[in-house]
């Protein structure tokens, strides 16, 4: 019986691997399109191409220090290892990858696998952390929840820094929990090291790990004030080591202004942030369980609960009240959220059956949502379906207007005249015979399109599994693999609707 919890943990890790590796080849670049359909993935590979660490160049000029370099270095080390064994070949040349598209496919795939492995590793770290904060049963429940958590599953599929940043933050907290129970300084050192690595990977995780500076005051450590100062000082030394671009103070100053403007520009209302950032990452029952977990912390106020609350509250409050509705920004919080929900099962005997039933229903809801989402990744991308139909519908040589490449099919620019409709290359709609637009941008063009264009075609999918539908609102980044696409055609005498 002593081995049974670890048998369950093995099953949980296998399920985590299944959800994160199933469909991992979705939308990879190939001979037909030279960008991933999840275009944000290219950021870290572009950074890798622009840096030259061997000659002291740690700044990607077109991106700047605002994007942490931690994931970039990990990808670079992995690709160099793969190159040594002959699995990939690469050169800092576009022509090379046009001639060898399979190499670009392998580079993306290896980079995605690295992120997926850190997503799977997060499940194990949550178990280890939960065992120290609570007990083995609660830790298993937390690991099971994270294994199927929709927001975590989704962002473990792509080359994004959110899941790796969350993984490193979890490791920092796991090391910190060991420091509380140990007289050795080594766990505290690891806590500082991984905290700096987390922030160097995803800068927003600074709001997750900063409470660890108060770690010496939670345990029975000698000279807590001195250790807190040492923790903070060491953190900044490691941060500048892991993200050397921060030494470029002029670039940091410029990026600080850019980030501040973007927060104000792209921030929506808090209710939209809660809807897309929390509800569609967690589910209805999961959101309810998070609230109940918060009330449990307020009522009990023990050291482990306070530490858990401090890991969640600062970043969540910042994202919500600044109106940030991109679901991926909430991914680093998923591991701590799973501990918060699983904590409902810990110790108190009142309403135990109802609390257990709620956690089981949360797990089921999350599993169905993740299953529907990964099932969609194993289908032909809607981008390819739309591209084939557009090529069969739109005559060669005609002009097609688009907003951005993020959400539209990757059309053959040799076949069509592509007209970008956004600044700094803004071109009037008058030059477009057709317009292709995704749900994210439909509001931007809706009035202009109504007067001169007719809707020719809509491509829309709703992922489902066993009758459970996963259908986030238009514009949610959870819809990146299955955006709703609209094709508009300029009105002519033949296409103009007759007057009533």
Steps between C-alpha positions, in 0.01 A plus 500: 500500500794733558577489127140564393527885508800481271312266266223760483761771442636297206152484346455874554833575332406274207171686458688832518737377229209383283320834512817702437652283226182416312477733202839657565568497125202727430566784255876447474672681211555293188556538126157667460530760776825614660349624827323312773126564510568615859711792383598618852729196515742664259596765759751283685653358183538853360669603825735205465590607147565863599718425804869415498584404861847376403591861412315668787179584311207404724237741364260411220473845342154455346351368826698648790536399867122499564491134390702284737791309349487197730298284261710618206821372661339166583380461140844598372671238718252234386546584131880499529478154661267379223736642238791313658310173456401589143125531559480864384703732285449875498645825373417866557355521150142501370610331177633200693162430661314556171719228348477278811154556653525171690777649714275786608232244585745312722619819672144596589416146609803470730424839653138401559611174661718697742200709610279190523754324723502798736121485502515132599772577754273762655256223592771314693620818675141577605484154658826558686393846616152380599646216703701749704224758537220248567524119466537234228127469425461874453821508296366227268176693454694818413720313251193339338333840460807658340538200268168585334481878566387645162707819512815308593442228240446757225813703564717190547459429127673809365830688526380750758675606822195481727512130591884490536485811720232340715702177522809682628288697748356173633852358540597817690207450739577128536859589596367766735273249674804278556691798640229543765559147627879494467788665679706483180543813289497306173118486454486876559772546238299288253192706573687819405655338192172370355313820589748698290478242220119525504505879468768485230268265309169682557532844654147499643595210732680762712158555660486127583846452649551830683319371817787250538714786628295466822575126519750536789219641716272199446731236644729484796805636322767686689554866411199525264560868415852432379383201295218702345748768391735230369209340310408828331859590412576154360177506301600812306851366438361178352232691306759714321704184437207309345365801307808708407294728275393678821847657511400705196332772704391711202318200347345420839379859534349494152333162557360613835316778322384261227368246749321771699332632186401149392346427840284809462433442130408133508346494844126439493255500788563273803189291429631408155836413658326272752293339224782427254792482740349293781164354396610364159830379647338327796132431436188596693542249783873564511441873546253425782752267665769770483270739688425236765873432534558870555236509777667198662831687511336808653341284769803286591792742452777244554852557364468265201169657397637853526798405281262345245281810502802728448608292199164554330364838605746763363512383137129412491397840633733680262372310194135538595500867598715598202245318282744250346278240332761283325459156650866406460602772749321305774677170423784545755232508773339165412728287720435717804128505416490120499649501852240754610212282374648174631545668839122473541557130575751560778411417864163666582231230527195721456333461160777259398283306251380817329851640477627171356213496249577858394868423438402189298259704288767767446739229381236358263414842357867582444573160345212534252610852405860392443388190308284712267786744446765235427256314274483817289881505476493155342275619216615680187547866601209722400763727341583228245134427430438870439811537284395218267150645459635852444735376229204326336280812529720806453652540152876526479636856484222665702575704811416375849502735798598376844550641848784284630649158439418370846157362419461471125594216265856523374420575137743481208630854451613407147143414407324802654569867566497524880394840636569575865228715657672602825767758580777576425415371151134598507336473156142597418246225459437639151802304374360166619288262294464269801558526874585211733454575869484295820273538802772693683486785247143491368393801711786705357360474145131432555365845399728540199421151374124540527486776239722362224534125559277197529573204725603213275601225743536423872719227647416413860561202728387416851721235665304238690557170678227260614243773451697758700572813293798727553408826329673814636372837375631650178832673556612275787854371455370153591356509145838539325492142365140539379421866428181593322605622154299734277551549125349818352465582130474847349152575374452522125191529285471121506554465876319811630175392670185627328319787671190390695 
